[in-house]
Amino acid sequence: MSNNFLTTLFDFFLPRFCPSCEQKLLVKEISICNSCINSINIASQKLIDLEFKKKFLEKGLVNAFTTPFIFEKEKELQSIIHSIKYSNKFSVGIKLGEIVADKCREKIKSWNIDLITPVPLHSLKKVNRGYNQSYYIAKGLGKYLNIRVSRKLLKRVKFTQTQTTLTLAERQVNVENAFKIRKKGVAKGKNILLVDDVITTGATSNECAKVLLESGAKRIYACSSAIAQ
């Protein structure tokens, strides 16, 4: 019995819908419809290089950064990310991670990554939400690239307000000393890829990178499903 037949059968009783356009998914579509994926604005290498200079270069903590998409409010990617964050759509997070890995695989492979880790949530926020959406994106990315993913490398020890309405300076203060290493020695000598759902100012990634480097990590790289300008 083929997988397509089983999917068709399951879809008849429990149809699957795209989290963005809410249209019924085709048999070969997994979690997100191809139309919505293809509608997301692509981040050019020129833009990525510019954003790296703005967000990471001066701090000197993150060696390189990549992302496939540009985040736009009220568009497809925001709906997809919101479905992961607020509607328990774990499979959507994994699929998004696989898409990121597929589009960024050559760049990430050139970094010789030893370990992938998601930017952690504070325990109170995780209890409230029940999970860390960035972990599922990291899980899909690691699965696609065959790189180990650890969500026990970093711990968020400072409960921070949402970054959405803060300026760059306020974001930096907000996340200062917000992270700690869970277990000393795990990061030592490793090239680590930090994964977040969306990177806006880079303040959170820079703070995570600082802690990882202090614990002996060799190099830190950053990746997200999108960049917000």
C-alpha positions as a Markdown table, in Angstrom:
| # | Residue | x | y | z |
|---|---|---|---|---|
| 1 | Met | 0.0 | 0.0 | 0.0 |
| 2 | Ser | 1.6 | 3.3 | -1.1 |
| 3 | Asn | 2.1 | 6.3 | 1.1 |
| 4 | Asn | 0.1 | 8.4 | -1.3 |
| 5 | Phe | -2.9 | 6.1 | -1.0 |
| 6 | Leu | -2.7 | 6.2 | 2.8 |
| 7 | Thr | -2.4 | 10.0 | 2.8 |
| 8 | Thr | -5.4 | 10.2 | 0.5 |
| 9 | Leu | -7.4 | 7.9 | 2.8 |
| 10 | Phe | -6.4 | 9.9 | 5.9 |
| 11 | Asp | -7.2 | 13.2 | 4.2 |
| 12 | Phe | -10.7 | 12.0 | 3.4 |
| 13 | Phe | -11.5 | 11.5 | 7.1 |
| 14 | Leu | -9.1 | 14.1 | 8.5 |
| 15 | Pro | -8.3 | 16.7 | 5.9 |
| 16 | Arg | -5.1 | 18.7 | 6.3 |
| 17 | Phe | -5.1 | 22.5 | 5.8 |
| 18 | Cys | -2.3 | 25.0 | 5.1 |
| 19 | Pro | -1.7 | 27.2 | 8.2 |
| 20 | Ser | -1.4 | 30.2 | 6.0 |
| 21 | Cys | -4.1 | 30.2 | 3.3 |
| 22 | Glu | -6.2 | 27.5 | 5.1 |
| 23 | Gln | -6.8 | 25.7 | 1.8 |
| 24 | Lys | -6.8 | 21.9 | 1.8 |
| 25 | Leu | -3.4 | 20.4 | 1.2 |
| 26 | Leu | -2.7 | 18.2 | -1.8 |
| 27 | Val | -1.5 | 14.7 | -1.2 |
| 28 | Lys | 2.2 | 15.5 | -1.9 |
| 29 | Glu | 2.1 | 18.7 | 0.2 |
| 30 | Ile | 3.5 | 18.4 | 3.7 |
| 31 | Ser | 2.1 | 20.8 | 6.4 |
| 32 | Ile | 2.4 | 23.9 | 4.2 |
| 33 | Cys | 1.1 | 24.3 | 0.6 |
| 34 | Asn | 3.5 | 25.0 | -2.2 |
| 35 | Ser | 1.7 | 28.2 | -3.2 |
| 36 | Cys | 2.3 | 29.8 | 0.2 |
| 37 | Ile | 5.9 | 28.7 | 0.3 |
| 38 | Asn | 6.5 | 30.1 | -3.1 |
| 39 | Ser | 4.8 | 33.4 | -2.1 |
| 40 | Ile | 7.3 | 34.2 | 0.7 |
| 41 | Asn | 9.7 | 37.0 | -0.1 |
| 42 | Ile | 13.2 | 35.6 | -0.7 |
| 43 | Ala | 16.2 | 37.2 | 1.1 |
| 44 | Ser | 18.9 | 37.9 | -1.4 |
| 45 | Gln | 22.6 | 37.3 | -0.5 |
| 46 | Lys | 23.2 | 41.0 | -0.7 |
| 47 | Leu | 20.5 | 41.6 | 1.9 |
| 48 | Ile | 21.8 | 38.9 | 4.1 |
| 49 | Asp | 25.3 | 40.3 | 4.0 |
| 50 | Leu | 24.0 | 43.8 | 4.8 |
| 51 | Glu | 21.9 | 42.5 | 7.7 |
| 52 | Phe | 24.9 | 40.6 | 9.1 |
| 53 | Lys | 27.0 | 43.8 | 9.1 |
| 54 | Lys | 24.2 | 45.6 | 10.9 |
| 55 | Lys | 23.3 | 43.0 | 13.5 |
| 56 | Phe | 26.4 | 40.9 | 14.1 |
| 57 | Leu | 29.7 | 42.3 | 12.7 |
| 58 | Glu | 30.5 | 44.9 | 15.3 |
| 59 | Lys | 29.9 | 42.5 | 18.2 |
| 60 | Gly | 32.2 | 39.9 | 16.7 |
| 61 | Leu | 30.3 | 37.1 | 18.4 |
| 62 | Val | 28.5 | 35.5 | 15.5 |
| 63 | Asn | 30.8 | 34.4 | 12.7 |
| 64 | Ala | 28.1 | 34.2 | 9.9 |
| 65 | Phe | 24.4 | 34.3 | 9.4 |
| 66 | Thr | 21.9 | 33.0 | 6.9 |
| 67 | Thr | 18.2 | 32.8 | 6.2 |
| 68 | Pro | 16.0 | 32.0 | 3.2 |
| 69 | Phe | 13.2 | 34.5 | 3.7 |
| 70 | Ile | 12.2 | 38.1 | 4.6 |
| 71 | Phe | 9.6 | 38.4 | 7.4 |
| 72 | Glu | 6.6 | 40.6 | 6.5 |
| 73 | Lys | 3.7 | 41.3 | 8.7 |
| 74 | Glu | 0.2 | 40.0 | 7.7 |
| 75 | Lys | 1.8 | 37.7 | 5.1 |
| 76 | Glu | 2.2 | 34.0 | 4.6 |
| 77 | Leu | 5.3 | 33.4 | 6.8 |
| 78 | Gln | 3.8 | 35.3 | 9.8 |
| 79 | Ser | 0.7 | 33.0 | 9.6 |
| 80 | Ile | 3.0 | 29.9 | 9.4 |
| 81 | Ile | 5.1 | 31.0 | 12.4 |
| 82 | His | 2.0 | 31.9 | 14.4 |
| 83 | Ser | 0.6 | 28.5 | 13.8 |
| 84 | Ile | 3.7 | 27.0 | 15.3 |
| 85 | Lys | 3.9 | 29.4 | 18.2 |
| 86 | Tyr | 0.3 | 29.5 | 19.2 |
| 87 | Ser | -1.5 | 26.5 | 17.7 |
| 88 | Asn | 0.7 | 23.5 | 18.5 |
| 89 | Lys | 1.5 | 22.9 | 14.8 |
| 90 | Phe | 4.8 | 21.0 | 15.5 |
| 91 | Ser | 4.8 | 19.4 | 12.1 |
| 92 | Val | 4.7 | 22.9 | 10.5 |
| 93 | Gly | 7.7 | 23.9 | 12.5 |
| 94 | Ile | 9.6 | 20.8 | 11.4 |
| 95 | Lys | 8.6 | 21.4 | 7.8 |
| 96 | Leu | 9.7 | 25.0 | 8.0 |
| 97 | Gly | 13.1 | 23.8 | 9.3 |
| 98 | Glu | 13.4 | 21.4 | 6.4 |
| 99 | Ile | 12.7 | 24.3 | 4.0 |
| 100 | Val | 15.3 | 26.5 | 5.6 |
| 101 | Ala | 17.8 | 23.6 | 5.5 |
| 102 | Asp | 17.1 | 23.0 | 1.8 |
| 103 | Lys | 17.5 | 26.6 | 0.8 |
| 104 | Cys | 20.6 | 27.3 | 3.0 |
| 105 | Arg | 22.3 | 23.9 | 2.9 |
| 106 | Glu | 25.4 | 24.9 | 1.0 |
| 107 | Lys | 26.2 | 27.8 | 3.3 |
| 108 | Ile | 25.5 | 25.8 | 6.5 |
| 109 | Lys | 27.5 | 22.8 | 5.2 |
| 110 | Ser | 30.5 | 25.1 | 4.6 |
| 111 | Trp | 30.5 | 26.1 | 8.3 |
| 112 | Asn | 31.2 | 22.5 | 9.5 |
| 113 | Ile | 28.5 | 22.6 | 12.2 |
| 114 | Asp | 28.9 | 20.2 | 15.1 |
| 115 | Leu | 25.8 | 21.0 | 17.0 |
| 116 | Ile | 22.5 | 22.9 | 16.4 |
| 117 | Thr | 20.7 | 24.5 | 19.3 |
| 118 | Pro | 17.5 | 26.6 | 19.4 |
| 119 | Val | 17.3 | 29.9 | 21.2 |
| 120 | Pro | 15.6 | 28.8 | 24.5 |
| 121 | Leu | 12.5 | 30.1 | 26.1 |
| 122 | His | 12.3 | 31.0 | 29.8 |
| 123 | Ser | 10.7 | 28.2 | 31.8 |
| 124 | Leu | 7.7 | 30.3 | 32.7 |
| 125 | Lys | 7.0 | 31.1 | 29.1 |
| 126 | Lys | 7.6 | 27.5 | 28.1 |
| 127 | Val | 5.1 | 26.3 | 30.7 |
| 128 | Asn | 2.6 | 28.8 | 29.5 |
| 129 | Arg | 3.0 | 27.9 | 25.8 |
| 130 | Gly | 4.0 | 24.3 | 26.4 |
| 131 | Tyr | 6.9 | 24.1 | 24.0 |
| 132 | Asn | 9.6 | 26.2 | 22.2 |
| 133 | Gln | 8.7 | 26.8 | 18.6 |
| 134 | Ser | 12.3 | 27.4 | 17.6 |
| 135 | Tyr | 13.1 | 23.8 | 18.7 |
| 136 | Tyr | 10.9 | 22.3 | 16.0 |
| 137 | Ile | 12.4 | 24.5 | 13.3 |
| 138 | Ala | 15.9 | 23.4 | 14.6 |
| 139 | Lys | 14.7 | 19.8 | 14.6 |
| 140 | Gly | 13.6 | 19.9 | 11.0 |
| 141 | Leu | 16.8 | 21.6 | 10.0 |
| 142 | Gly | 18.9 | 19.1 | 11.8 |
| 143 | Lys | 17.0 | 16.2 | 10.4 |
| 144 | Tyr | 17.5 | 17.4 | 6.9 |
| 145 | Leu | 21.2 | 18.1 | 7.3 |
| 146 | Asn | 21.9 | 15.1 | 9.6 |
| 147 | Ile | 23.3 | 17.4 | 12.4 |
| 148 | Arg | 22.6 | 16.7 | 16.0 |
| 149 | Val | 20.2 | 19.1 | 17.7 |
| 150 | Ser | 20.4 | 19.8 | 21.5 |
| 151 | Arg | 17.8 | 21.9 | 23.4 |
| 152 | Lys | 19.7 | 21.3 | 26.6 |
| 153 | Leu | 22.8 | 23.4 | 25.8 |
| 154 | Leu | 21.4 | 26.8 | 26.8 |
| 155 | Lys | 19.1 | 27.9 | 29.6 |
| 156 | Arg | 17.1 | 31.2 | 29.7 |
| 157 | Val | 17.5 | 32.4 | 33.3 |
| 158 | Lys | 16.0 | 35.9 | 33.0 |
| 159 | Phe | 12.3 | 36.4 | 32.2 |
| 160 | Thr | 12.2 | 39.1 | 29.6 |
| 161 | Gln | 9.4 | 41.1 | 28.2 |
| 162 | Thr | 8.5 | 40.6 | 24.5 |
| 163 | Gln | 11.0 | 42.2 | 22.2 |
| 164 | Thr | 8.4 | 43.3 | 19.6 |
| 165 | Thr | 8.0 | 46.9 | 20.6 |
| 166 | Leu | 11.5 | 47.6 | 21.9 |
| 167 | Thr | 14.3 | 49.6 | 20.3 |
| 168 | Leu | 17.6 | 48.0 | 19.5 |
| 169 | Ala | 19.2 | 49.5 | 22.7 |
| 170 | Glu | 16.2 | 48.3 | 24.8 |
| 171 | Arg | 16.4 | 44.8 | 23.3 |
| 172 | Gln | 20.1 | 44.6 | 24.2 |
| 173 | Val | 19.4 | 45.6 | 27.8 |
| 174 | Asn | 16.3 | 43.3 | 27.9 |
| 175 | Val | 18.4 | 40.1 | 27.0 |
| 176 | Glu | 21.6 | 41.0 | 28.9 |
| 177 | Asn | 22.7 | 38.1 | 31.1 |
| 178 | Ala | 19.5 | 36.3 | 30.1 |
| 179 | Phe | 21.2 | 33.0 | 29.2 |
| 180 | Lys | 23.5 | 30.4 | 30.9 |
| 181 | Ile | 25.1 | 27.2 | 29.9 |
| 182 | Arg | 23.2 | 24.2 | 31.2 |
| 183 | Lys | 26.3 | 21.8 | 31.3 |
| 184 | Lys | 29.9 | 23.0 | 31.1 |
| 185 | Gly | 32.1 | 21.4 | 28.5 |
| 186 | Val | 29.4 | 20.4 | 26.0 |
| 187 | Ala | 30.1 | 23.4 | 23.8 |
| 188 | Lys | 33.9 | 23.3 | 24.1 |
| 189 | Gly | 35.7 | 23.3 | 20.7 |
| 190 | Lys | 32.4 | 23.0 | 18.7 |
| 191 | Asn | 31.0 | 25.0 | 15.8 |
| 192 | Ile | 27.5 | 25.7 | 16.9 |
| 193 | Leu | 24.5 | 26.8 | 14.9 |
| 194 | Leu | 22.0 | 29.0 | 16.8 |
| 195 | Val | 18.4 | 28.7 | 15.4 |
| 196 | Asp | 15.6 | 31.2 | 16.0 |
| 197 | Asp | 12.2 | 31.6 | 14.3 |
| 198 | Val | 12.9 | 35.2 | 13.2 |
| 199 | Ile | 15.9 | 37.5 | 13.8 |
| 200 | Thr | 15.1 | 41.1 | 14.1 |
| 201 | Thr | 18.0 | 43.0 | 15.7 |
| 202 | Gly | 20.3 | 40.1 | 16.5 |
| 203 | Ala | 20.4 | 41.0 | 20.2 |
| 204 | Thr | 19.1 | 37.6 | 21.4 |
| 205 | Ser | 21.5 | 35.7 | 19.1 |
| 206 | Asn | 24.4 | 37.8 | 20.1 |
| 207 | Glu | 23.7 | 37.2 | 23.8 |
| 208 | Cys | 23.4 | 33.5 | 23.3 |
| 209 | Ala | 26.7 | 33.5 | 21.3 |
| 210 | Lys | 28.5 | 35.4 | 24.0 |
| 211 | Val | 27.6 | 32.7 | 26.6 |
| 212 | Leu | 28.5 | 29.8 | 24.2 |
| 213 | Leu | 31.9 | 31.4 | 23.4 |
| 214 | Glu | 32.6 | 31.9 | 27.1 |
| 215 | Ser | 32.0 | 28.2 | 27.6 |
| 216 | Gly | 34.6 | 27.3 | 25.1 |
| 217 | Ala | 32.7 | 27.0 | 21.8 |
| 218 | Lys | 34.9 | 27.4 | 18.7 |
| 219 | Arg | 32.6 | 29.4 | 16.4 |
| 220 | Ile | 29.0 | 30.5 | 16.5 |
| 221 | Tyr | 26.7 | 30.8 | 13.5 |
| 222 | Ala | 23.1 | 32.0 | 13.3 |
| 223 | Cys | 20.2 | 30.9 | 11.2 |
| 224 | Ser | 16.5 | 31.8 | 11.2 |
| 225 | Ser | 13.5 | 31.1 | 9.1 |
| 226 | Ala | 13.4 | 34.8 | 8.2 |
| 227 | Ile | 15.0 | 38.2 | 8.8 |
| 228 | Ala | 13.0 | 41.2 | 9.9 |
| 229 | Gln | 14.2 | 44.5 | 8.6 |
